[in-house]
Amino acid sequence: MSGPVLTFLCALICFSCAEKLGAASPPNIIIMLMDDMGWGDLGVLGQPSKETPNLDAMAAQGMLFPNFYTANPLCSPSRAALLTGRLPVRNGFYTTNGHARNAYTPQEIVGGISRDEILLPQILKKKGYISKIVGKWHLGHRAQYLPLKNGFHQWFGAPNCHFGPYNNSGRPNVPVYNNSEMVGRYYEEFQIDRKTGESNLTQIYLQEGLDFINGQRLAQQPFFLYWAADATHAPVYASRRFLGKSQRGRYGDAVMELDYSVGQILSRLRTLGIENSTFVFFTSDNGAALTSGPSESGSNGPFLCGKETTYEGGMREPAIAWWPGHITAGKGVNFCPGQEVPGVTTHEQKEHTMQPLIFHLGRDPGEKFPISVLTEEYQDVLSRISPVVDHHKKTLVAGIPQLNMCDVAVMNWAPAGCEKLGKCLKVPESSPWKCEWPH
């Protein structure tokens, strides 16, 4: 599978409307996107502590994708790819300032998601959907780049990571938005205790998601919920109820709370009687950030390296699809009836027994197998992959890089709504520079 799921979801909508639901409303869609959660963090994928019972049950009831890949091993480019269905080099979420560096969106970044891109909520809006993002956006924090300018009807969350705290002189604390206006800042109105890791943000995000689902059920409108909680991104946090509960330290506490939240959302769908009309997809933006240290980083299972690398540990993500009545446990949905490609597409969950195309993980989980000594297996695989790579290079139309320029004046000094809160900060003089992206 591939990280950008826009085409996958569009196929789902078209198929469900034509084949399953007839003249009824199209299915609700929930994408749960975790932040820096690794492939090896789920019990169903081998985590020995088995502290994700809700996700494990979701996989048993739905379909597990053990070979699911993100489009990029960094937060911002992968999120841009997921919502546009286009690779970062095409949608502009990359930089030409550093070789092979896709970069992210710090407060001083000038750019953001391009107006030329069509995002999933913009497509769904034409189908009558109401869309909400809860949590982290990270596709540009200036007003013209925020979610409500890109197809979402509602938003509760933040435009950047929860780094900090800052003293609001050289760098402002990151704002938290309710729709188009800030309602406070991280470490101020929305506390994250850096010493203990305590924060109730995940519980706030959970309640926002549940309230949105309830409201849309009452309104009888199809909805798209993009639930992008970020507790597993360093600095890792969890609410008091979950702190100290995991065998895996603070990071494990965060995973346990996210797992609980997933269970609550699925339970609410059942309570409202809309589980059969709601497609839920769970995944992560990139692999676990191993550089965050043992207390604030996850597990990429047997795979080499993690976030910021294109090794398996950085690119392969946990992924689960859940849709009772449509996705049979252990199987799936035939989205392309009559268009199966032998050896390429399948609608039975059997890929978990197959070896990846290039690296033979059965022999070498660390990806150190010397592929320069090509066997017939690799020769055969490369003969099929090389033409695809050549075609991609020849037809590539690169987007204008959005992550090249920085400027302290564009940071979160005076977001919309700061006047009402008395939280506006003095904007420094603009002095743009070419961003540096060290490896």
Secondary structure, DSSP 8 states (H G I E B T S, - for coil): --S--HHHHHHHHHHIIIIIITTS---EEEEEEESS--GGGSGGGT-TT---HHHHHHHHHSEE-TTEE-S-SSHHHHHHHHHHSS-HHHHT-S-SSSTT------TTB---S-TT---HHHHHHTTT-EEEEEEE--S--SGGGSGGGTT-SEEEEESS-------SSSS---EEEETTEEEEEBTTTB---TTT-B--HHHHHHHHHHHHHHHHHHHT--EEEEEE--TTSSS--B-TTTTT-STTHHHHHHHHHHHHHHHHHHHHHHHTT-GGGEEEEEEESS---GGG-TTS----TTSS--TTS-SHHHHEE-EEEE-TTTS-TTS---SSTT---TTT--SSS-GGGS--SSS-TTT-TTS-S-TTS--HHHHHHHHHHHHHHHHHHHH------SSSEE-GGGSSSS-TTHHHHT----------EE-----
